[in-house]
Amino acid sequence: MLEDIREKSQGLTAKIILGLIILTFAVAGVGSYTNSVDTSVATVNGEPISQQAFNKAYQAQRGRMAQQFGEMFDTLSNDANYMANFRQGVLDNLINEKLIDQNSEALAIRVSDLRLKETIRKMPEFQVDGTFDNNRYLAIINQAGFFQSSDFRDYLRVEMTRRQLSQALIATEFNLPYQEKLQLALQNQTRDIRFATISAEQFKATVELTDEEVNSYYLANQARFQNKEQVKVDYISLNVANIAKGINVTDEEVAKYYQENSASFTESAQRRISHILIEFNDGNADDEAAKIQAQAVLARLEQGEDFAVLAKEVSNDTFSGENGGDLEWLEPGVMEETFDEAALALVNVGDTSQLVKTSFGYHVLKLTDYKEEVVKALIDVQTELRSKLSNDQAQEKFFTLQQEMARISFEFPDSLEDAAAEVNVTIQTSPWLLRGGNSAPFDQAKAVEAAFSDIVLQDNMNSDLIEVNDDVALVLRLNTFQEANVKPLSEVEAQIKDIIVNQKATEKAQQTVDSLLADFNAGTDISTQLTALNTSFVSKEKVARYSPEIDQSISRAAFVLPHPVSGVISASTVALSNGDLALIEVTAVDVNDVAATPNLAQQQTSQLAQSAYQSFVNSLKVGAKITRKQVAEPVTAY
């Protein structure tokens, strides 16, 4: 049969049909590439900013905000307008970064591989006992989402390049004396003011609401009354600290570790050294002249002259010479070998050395203080050692149990009971979890990502092992899932009524205070009107710009108003944070002559530098071709 098919496929008709089929696939293939969907959220001078990059930056910023502001941010995130501005702010930052990257490339700003390597090796996050540890480095960057070391290097290279450009701009900024004088005058300016506060509460009784208004507000603001999707999970947890509690470390083990690591509990003897330095330059003649001068110094010391006085007089090391030649406590290896050997040979406080030659010149050393070697007794460190040993053993056991927990939970994916029994832990149930703002251990992105993953929510199976950090590992499965939904009107009706009543009361208060301001500016005495509103003017003298004595909204408005002049009233209104309003008048302005603080120039330079950097970014935007797209709330968090 196969042979028959092969023979018939050799004909002209079969070849034409086969050619058409191949051509159809080829055209379809080309079309699939040429008609690919553009998922970028913006382009900057032809370079796209991908949806993936936006999602990553958005989730990172949202996580930081949730961690910093907690429930307050949850409330803000229900406001559609606020979140639209939030997303736009994230996109603006990405555009700024793209402009900086393009400009850095145009200026040929580079970070070498050697500098990149040195930076990574010196980062304290990757060090153990002061030394770079490659295993720790890989573990930390993996936890941060960099699964290849090259990914982290690329990220760091970009950040360091951006920093080079920003530092080049910021480091060249400076302030001038007249700017400092102007800022000082503004900072120390005080104002005499008077203000009357009109409470919005008194207008609430006159507000009337209809069911139609309540329903319209509900329909227009449903995002504010939405229950976010949330999930409860059952989980099992391995914790090094809990494992350590069940480990008994014997006295013999503690004593053995103490003996094997005795150097860790020994503080070496310390010497405080002073010196007198006579420098020389290259050349035998100069060397000999310096030696003769140093020998003269040594002779004067032997005749009883004071070392500190002589150091101040003749030492070429003027910095230490001002302090009597003091070099503080000597750490072996900091100075040259000949210097260290001579210093260590001094035994008694007050002893001086003979001439010591280094590459700097000739030294005379003096031992000014001495600390004996101190060895911590076993009894003083045994509690610390017992804790360390139990933790070390727990860490080893943790890794073994972690592998078993991962294996069993994978082999029996429909339940946590087998894995829990294998590693001897209990199954726990989490509180309701959101995509952000949860308590530990679900405050970590990896744990939340697993809780909302398809394998947990859709397949109803155990999650993969989640390494929350070096000491905690989890496996979880679905308990209950609640989809996002809008609360029924009956549940939020009272809340909506309060919102509308407050808004209308504030509007009425604003209309009233605007009318009062108009009368006041016209020269009308408004005392009677204020009394009818249960208020009156309160006077405050010498109010500072950031005075804690009055509402900050009032003080800010007062310092925006112009200086009062004869025949012209300087007044305005302002809304307070509690919904009330105030009528404010500035009656006098005083400038206090106060001396500048030592760090004022530095603060002003920093402010000018930030302004210069922002101006630079704005200048890049002027000549740039930037296209933006509407950015929606990312569907997949984390």
VOGUGU-628415 format. One line per 5 residues: number of its first residue (from 1); for each residue x, y, z of C-alpha. Coordinates in pm, whole numbers, plus 50000, padded with zeros to 5 digits. Layout:
NUM) X/Y/Z ~ ...
//
This chain:
1) 50000/50000/50000 ~ 50280/50239/50091 ~ 50451/50154/49764 ~ 50129/50235/49570 ~ 50099/50574/49743
6) 50465/50651/49667 ~ 50415/50568/49295 ~ 50102/50786/49262 ~ 50269/51079/49435 ~ 50532/51099/49157
11) 50280/51231/48900 ~ 50259/51595/48778 ~ 49916/51655/48934 ~ 50034/51528/49273 ~ 50340/51753/49260
16) 50127/52061/49176 ~ 49892/51986/49467 ~ 50189/51933/49699 ~ 50344/52263/49584 ~ 50020/52452/49656
21) 50003/52301/50002 ~ 50364/52403/50075 ~ 50298/52755/49941 ~ 49985/52787/50157 ~ 50179/52695/50470
26) 50464/52929/50375 ~ 50230/53227/50322 ~ 50039/53147/50639 ~ 50368/53123/50826 ~ 50488/53458/50696
31) 50153/53611/50776 ~ 50167/53484/51132 ~ 50495/53672/51179 ~ 50406/53990/50990 ~ 50066/54017/51163
36) 50195/53956/51516 ~ 50017/54159/51782 ~ 50204/54454/51935 ~ 50165/54421/52313 ~ 50390/54713/52407
41) 50249/54978/52641 ~ 50465/55259/52498 ~ 50746/55328/52255 ~ 51034/55569/52313 ~ 51222/55675/52000
46) 51113/55352/51834 ~ 51206/55125/52125 ~ 50909/54946/52283 ~ 50831/54910/52654 ~ 50673/54567/52681
51) 50359/54477/52871 ~ 50572/54229/53067 ~ 50813/54504/53177 ~ 50518/54720/53280 ~ 50354/54437/53474
56) 50678/54365/53660 ~ 50734/54731/53752 ~ 50368/54774/53845 ~ 50359/54474/54077 ~ 50689/54574/54239
61) 50564/54928/54307 ~ 50226/54803/54425 ~ 50395/54557/54661 ~ 50610/54836/54808 ~ 50303/55058/54858
66) 50104/54775/55018 ~ 50390/54696/55254 ~ 50439/55061/55348 ~ 50076/55172/55386 ~ 49892/54844/55458
71) 49514/54875/55477 ~ 49526/55239/55369 ~ 49660/55133/55030 ~ 49390/54864/55004 ~ 49133/55141/55042
76) 49305/55361/54785 ~ 49331/55074/54539 ~ 48951/55056/54529 ~ 48946/55405/54376 ~ 48956/55364/53996
81) 49087/55719/53941 ~ 49367/55673/54194 ~ 49476/55343/54038 ~ 49465/55494/53688 ~ 49704/55767/53806
86) 49913/55503/53985 ~ 49952/55300/53664 ~ 50034/55615/53469 ~ 50305/55699/53723 ~ 50463/55355/53676
91) 50459/55401/53298 ~ 50614/55749/53330 ~ 50901/55601/53533 ~ 50961/55335/53268 ~ 50966/55599/52995
96) 51215/55808/53195 ~ 51438/55504/53242 ~ 51425/55425/52870 ~ 51525/55783/52786 ~ 51816/55765/53034
101) 51931/55432/52888 ~ 51921/55569/52534 ~ 52112/55881/52635 ~ 52372/55673/52823 ~ 52428/55469/52509
106) 52460/55783/52297 ~ 52719/55920/52543 ~ 52907/55586/52535 ~ 52874/55541/52912 ~ 52982/55188/52993
111) 53038/54965/53294 ~ 53325/54721/53246 ~ 53299/54350/53329 ~ 53581/54391/53582 ~ 53403/54670/53769
116) 53080/54474/53761 ~ 53255/54170/53908 ~ 53423/54377/54181 ~ 53092/54541/54272 ~ 52916/54207/54309
121) 53199/54059/54518 ~ 53193/54361/54752 ~ 52817/54366/54808 ~ 52759/54271/55174 ~ 52443/54076/55083
126) 52661/53814/54911 ~ 52927/53783/55182 ~ 52974/53534/55464 ~ 53215/53641/55739 ~ 53336/53926/55521
131) 53413/53706/55217 ~ 53214/53665/54895 ~ 53019/53338/54897 ~ 52904/53214/54556 ~ 52635/52982/54697
136) 52480/53268/54893 ~ 52503/53489/54584 ~ 52314/53238/54369 ~ 52053/53173/54639 ~ 51976/53543/54688
141) 51953/53635/54320 ~ 51732/53330/54256 ~ 51504/53440/54539 ~ 51488/53785/54375 ~ 51378/53629/54046
146) 51714/53618/53862 ~ 51745/53251/53771 ~ 52063/53302/53569 ~ 52359/53494/53708 ~ 52389/53663/53368
151) 52038/53807/53418 ~ 52145/53970/53744 ~ 52467/54100/53588 ~ 52270/54257/53302 ~ 52030/54416/53550
156) 52315/54550/53764 ~ 52500/54682/53459 ~ 52194/54885/53357 ~ 52147/55022/53711 ~ 52515/55116/53744
161) 52511/55285/53403 ~ 52208/55490/53502 ~ 52377/55580/53830 ~ 52689/55699/53647 ~ 52483/55941/53442
166) 52275/56065/53735 ~ 52582/56110/53955 ~ 52757/56305/53679 ~ 52464/56548/53683 ~ 52405/56560/54057
171) 52770/56584/54164 ~ 52827/56899/53956 ~ 52544/57098/54116 ~ 52620/57374/54368 ~ 52443/57657/54547
176) 52537/58023/54569 ~ 52541/58240/54884 ~ 52249/58455/54769 ~ 52035/58142/54715 ~ 52115/58027/55066
181) 52026/58371/55199 ~ 51691/58374/55015 ~ 51599/58026/55131 ~ 51694/58109/55488 ~ 51476/58422/55479
186) 51180/58221/55348 ~ 51227/57939/55597 ~ 51239/58175/55896 ~ 50960/58405/55782 ~ 50661/58431/56020
191) 50314/58569/55956 ~ 50041/58719/56169 ~ 49712/58567/56062 ~ 49352/58530/56161 ~ 49114/58262/56044
196) 48759/58142/56092 ~ 48670/57773/56056 ~ 48331/57688/55908 ~ 48219/57337/56001 ~ 48062/57137/55720
201) 47879/56924/55979 ~ 47615/57193/56038 ~ 47503/57176/55674 ~ 47428/56802/55681 ~ 47084/56851/55837
206) 46972/57044/55529 ~ 47089/56779/55280 ~ 46818/56574/55111 ~ 46887/56247/54930 ~ 46685/56043/54682
211) 46708/55672/54609 ~ 46798/55761/54252 ~ 47107/55955/54369 ~ 47220/55664/54584 ~ 47169/55412/54303
216) 47347/55636/54049 ~ 47647/55676/54277 ~ 47657/55300/54334 ~ 47654/55225/53960 ~ 47918/55489/53883
221) 48157/55381/54159 ~ 48127/55003/54175 ~ 48503/54965/54183 ~ 48498/55126/54530 ~ 48260/54862/54660
226) 48430/54555/54520 ~ 48539/54251/54717 ~ 48876/54149/54576 ~ 48938/53788/54485 ~ 49076/53604/54784
231) 49175/53255/54879 ~ 49221/53039/55186 ~ 49476/52761/55164 ~ 49569/52462/55374 ~ 49945/52435/55407
236) 50229/52250/55573 ~ 50539/52436/55681 ~ 50897/52344/55764 ~ 51078/52595/55982 ~ 51442/52572/56093
241) 51360/52745/56423 ~ 51093/52486/56507 ~ 51323/52198/56412 ~ 51598/52343/56630 ~ 51369/52334/56935
246) 51363/51955/56913 ~ 51741/51913/56890 ~ 51938/51843/57207 ~ 52301/51956/57190 ~ 52520/51786/57453
251) 52782/51956/57670 ~ 53046/51742/57499 ~ 52948/51875/57156 ~ 52963/52233/57283 ~ 53305/52179/57442
256) 53440/52011/57127 ~ 53327/52297/56906 ~ 53480/52546/57149 ~ 53817/52370/57136 ~ 53816/52335/56757
261) 53728/52702/56707 ~ 53919/52860/56994 ~ 54053/53135/56765 ~ 53699/53266/56724 ~ 53678/53331/57096
266) 54019/53495/57131 ~ 54079/53867/57106 ~ 54445/53918/57016 ~ 54667/54154/57211 ~ 54641/54513/57086
271) 54899/54791/57074 ~ 54840/55163/57040 ~ 55127/55319/56851 ~ 55251/55673/56798 ~ 55521/55756/56544
276) 55744/56031/56414 ~ 55806/56015/56038 ~ 56097/56168/55850 ~ 56023/56132/55479 ~ 56269/56086/55196
281) 56242/56095/54820 ~ 56409/55866/54570 ~ 56787/55890/54571 ~ 57066/55783/54804 ~ 57162/56137/54905
286) 56809/56220/55016 ~ 56783/55885/55194 ~ 57101/55956/55389 ~ 56990/56309/55481 ~ 56657/56176/55611
291) 56837/55910/55812 ~ 57064/56170/55974 ~ 56761/56383/56062 ~ 56579/56079/56206 ~ 56882/55985/56416
296) 56883/56341/56554 ~ 56518/56295/56653 ~ 56604/55965/56823 ~ 56887/56135/57012 ~ 56655/56410/57137
301) 56412/56143/57264 ~ 56694/55962/57443 ~ 56781/56294/57611 ~ 56431/56304/57756 ~ 56231/56528/57521
306) 55857/56462/57507 ~ 55759/56231/57218 ~ 55423/56402/57149 ~ 55575/56751/57145 ~ 55854/56638/56916
311) 55609/56463/56682 ~ 55409/56783/56645 ~ 55731/56977/56575 ~ 55920/56758/56326 ~ 55703/56470/56198
316) 55627/56484/55826 ~ 55302/56300/55900 ~ 55132/56625/55997 ~ 54790/56466/56054 ~ 54909/56229/56328
321) 55168/56486/56438 ~ 54891/56721/56550 ~ 54780/56439/56784 ~ 55127/56369/56920 ~ 55198/56111/56646
326) 54905/55891/56753 ~ 54809/55619/56500 ~ 54553/55462/56736 ~ 54531/55084/56772 ~ 54761/54897/56535
331) 54608/54629/56316 ~ 54877/54400/56172 ~ 54890/54411/55794 ~ 54779/54772/55758 ~ 55135/54906/55771
336) 55443/54761/55603 ~ 55607/54447/55744 ~ 55909/54628/55893 ~ 55675/54870/56071 ~ 55461/54586/56212
341) 55766/54391/56332 ~ 55907/54692/56516 ~ 55570/54774/56673 ~ 55514/54415/56790 ~ 55862/54415/56948
346) 55759/54694/57187 ~ 55655/54529/57513 ~ 55611/54795/57779 ~ 55397/55108/57752 ~ 55634/55400/57695
351) 55895/55198/57504 ~ 56033/55354/57185 ~ 56191/55179/56890 ~ 56511/55237/56700 ~ 56484/55374/56347
356) 56240/55181/56128 ~ 56269/55218/55750 ~ 55964/55186/55522 ~ 55889/55308/55171 ~ 55766/55635/55326
361) 56081/55716/55518 ~ 56228/55664/55866 ~ 56002/55615/56166 ~ 56048/55621/56541 ~ 55771/55430/56717
366) 55634/55453/57070 ~ 55398/55212/57248 ~ 55136/55430/57422 ~ 54884/55166/57532 ~ 54854/54788/57544
371) 54565/54543/57577 ~ 54635/54187/57679 ~ 54502/53895/57479 ~ 54151/53807/57596 ~ 54008/53457/57565
376) 53635/53417/57624 ~ 53569/53136/57869 ~ 53353/52843/57762 ~ 53097/52924/58031 ~ 53049/53270/57881
381) 52974/53147/57529 ~ 52816/52806/57583 ~ 52457/52935/57548 ~ 52547/53103/57220 ~ 52729/52792/57100
386) 52444/52561/57197 ~ 52205/52776/56993 ~ 52442/52781/56696 ~ 52499/52406/56698 ~ 52129/52328/56730
391) 52056/52568/56445 ~ 52331/52413/56228 ~ 52194/52062/56290 ~ 51842/52188/56229 ~ 51954/52339/55900
396) 52091/52002/55784 ~ 51774/51826/55891 ~ 51567/52100/55725 ~ 51718/52030/55383 ~ 51656/51655/55418
401) 51294/51701/55531 ~ 51238/51962/55263 ~ 51327/51712/54991 ~ 51097/51452/55144 ~ 50810/51701/55176
406) 50851/51800/54811 ~ 50862/51436/54695 ~ 50561/51310/54893 ~ 50343/51613/54815 ~ 50420/51561/54445
411) 50358/51185/54450 ~ 50028/51230/54640 ~ 49900/51562/54495 ~ 49539/51528/54615 ~ 49615/51569/54986
416) 49868/51716/55227 ~ 49817/51443/55485 ~ 50083/51203/55354 ~ 50350/51473/55331 ~ 50255/51612/55673
421) 50288/51269/55831 ~ 50621/51206/55660 ~ 50786/51522/55798 ~ 50588/51525/56125 ~ 50411/51860/56090
426) 50047/51961/56122 ~ 49827/52093/55842 ~ 49737/52458/55898 ~ 49483/52688/55733 ~ 49567/53039/55628
431) 49346/53345/55680 ~ 49190/53498/55370 ~ 49473/53592/55135 ~ 49476/53879/54886 ~ 49730/53936/54613
436) 49916/54175/54842 ~ 49933/54298/55201 ~ 49923/53955/55370 ~ 50098/53855/55692 ~ 50397/53619/55705
441) 50470/53377/55549 ~ 50226/53489/55277 ~ 50382/53834/55255 ~ 50632/53683/55009 ~ 50557/53704/54637
446) 50638/53336/54574 ~ 50387/53219/54835 ~ 50110/53444/54701 ~ 50187/53345/54343 ~ 50149/52978/54438
451) 49823/53042/54626 ~ 49668/53200/54315 ~ 49829/52962/54063 ~ 49630/52744/53822 ~ 49766/52424/53975
456) 49607/52522/54309 ~ 49291/52705/54196 ~ 49204/52518/53875 ~ 49359/52173/53914 ~ 49298/52155/54291
461) 49638/51994/54348 ~ 49924/52049/54590 ~ 50154/52336/54499 ~ 50521/52288/54429 ~ 50755/52334/54725
466) 50786/52705/54805 ~ 51115/52819/54955 ~ 50997/53131/55136 ~ 51352/53199/55258 ~ 51656/53002/55374
471) 51472/52884/55687 ~ 51109/52832/55581 ~ 50951/52607/55316 ~ 50581/52555/55236 ~ 50350/52332/55037
476) 49989/52443/55006 ~ 49659/52347/54847 ~ 49321/52510/54800 ~ 49079/52540/55090 ~ 48832/52804/54965
481) 48838/53052/54678 ~ 48621/53362/54653 ~ 48605/53541/54320 ~ 48608/53919/54297 ~ 48257/54059/54316
486) 48072/54382/54374 ~ 47904/54416/54713 ~ 47523/54440/54687 ~ 47370/54785/54721 ~ 47195/54687/55042
491) 47534/54622/55204 ~ 47689/54956/55109 ~ 47383/55181/55098 ~ 47453/55343/55436 ~ 47815/55406/55335
496) 47706/55568/55008 ~ 47457/55792/55185 ~ 47729/55912/55421 ~ 47959/55986/55126 ~ 47695/56184/54934
501) 47579/56374/55243 ~ 47939/56470/55324 ~ 47998/56583/54966 ~ 47683/56795/54954 ~ 47753/56941/55299
506) 48104/57037/55190 ~ 47967/57192/54869 ~ 47723/57403/55070 ~ 47999/57501/55311 ~ 48220/57598/55013
511) 47944/57815/54864 ~ 47896/57982/55202 ~ 48264/58050/55261 ~ 48308/58181/54903 ~ 48026/58427/54967
516) 48187/58530/55295 ~ 48521/58588/55120 ~ 48358/58808/54858 ~ 48192/59022/55128 ~ 48514/59032/55330
521) 48723/59147/55031 ~ 48463/59415/54963 ~ 48525/59554/55311 ~ 48204/59427/55471 ~ 48207/59336/55841
526) 48121/58966/55843 ~ 48127/58914/56222 ~ 47749/58868/56241 ~ 47751/58615/55957 ~ 48030/58418/56128
531) 47838/58417/56456 ~ 47535/58276/56275 ~ 47763/57995/56152 ~ 47885/57925/56509 ~ 48235/58056/56442
536) 48453/58368/56469 ~ 48802/58487/56377 ~ 49094/58340/56573 ~ 49417/58544/56568 ~ 49766/58392/56570
541) 50087/58592/56575 ~ 50427/58492/56434 ~ 50304/58168/56279 ~ 50593/57970/56130 ~ 50572/57803/55790
546) 50542/57454/55943 ~ 50380/57550/56271 ~ 50241/57253/56466 ~ 49997/57480/56649 ~ 49746/57510/56363
551) 49613/57292/56081 ~ 49880/57250/55812 ~ 49626/57337/55542 ~ 49576/57678/55706 ~ 49949/57750/55744
556) 50019/57643/55383 ~ 49743/57869/55251 ~ 49865/58158/55468 ~ 50217/58139/55322 ~ 50082/58138/54966
561) 49895/58464/55014 ~ 50068/58791/54910 ~ 50211/59033/55163 ~ 49934/59265/55288 ~ 49953/59627/55172
566) 49756/59930/55276 ~ 49402/59925/55141 ~ 49424/59569/55006 ~ 49306/59263/55200 ~ 49518/58947/55167
571) 49271/58663/55223 ~ 49154/58331/55080 ~ 48971/58011/55167 ~ 49104/57660/55216 ~ 48956/57312/55260
576) 49074/57128/55571 ~ 49155/56758/55592 ~ 48841/56685/55799 ~ 48605/56835/55538 ~ 48565/57173/55709
581) 48662/57501/55543 ~ 48841/57809/55665 ~ 48859/58176/55576 ~ 49213/58307/55623 ~ 49362/58656/55632
586) 49730/58751/55655 ~ 49770/59073/55855 ~ 50151/59103/55876 ~ 50474/58940/55754 ~ 50796/58932/55958
591) 51140/58820/55839 ~ 51368/58696/56115 ~ 51743/58730/56081 ~ 51864/58383/56182 ~ 52206/58232/56120
596) 52224/57951/55867 ~ 52252/57596/55994 ~ 52574/57414/55895 ~ 52396/57170/55665 ~ 52169/57423/55490
601) 52407/57457/55193 ~ 52421/57079/55159 ~ 52041/57049/55172 ~ 51998/57323/54915 ~ 52258/57166/54686
606) 52073/56834/54712 ~ 51743/57002/54620 ~ 51906/57182/54327 ~ 52063/56854/54212 ~ 51727/56678/54214
611) 51573/56965/54021 ~ 51860/56960/53770 ~ 51819/56586/53717 ~ 51445/56622/53659 ~ 51509/56909/53419
616) 51756/56689/53231 ~ 51497/56411/53197 ~ 51238/56667/53082 ~ 51483/56796/52821 ~ 51522/56442/52685
621) 51146/56423/52643 ~ 51137/56742/52434 ~ 51318/56589/52139 ~ 51192/56236/52191 ~ 50919/56057/51998
626) 50704/55897/52267 ~ 50380/55710/52210 ~ 50167/55584/52496 ~ 49885/55335/52514 ~ 49609/55303/52766
631) 49738/55082/53048 ~ 49483/54867/53227 ~ 49507/54684/53559 ~ 49730/54378/53499 ~ 49523/54061/53513
636) 49793/53843/53663 ~ 49953/53974/53981 ~ 50309/53890/54084
//
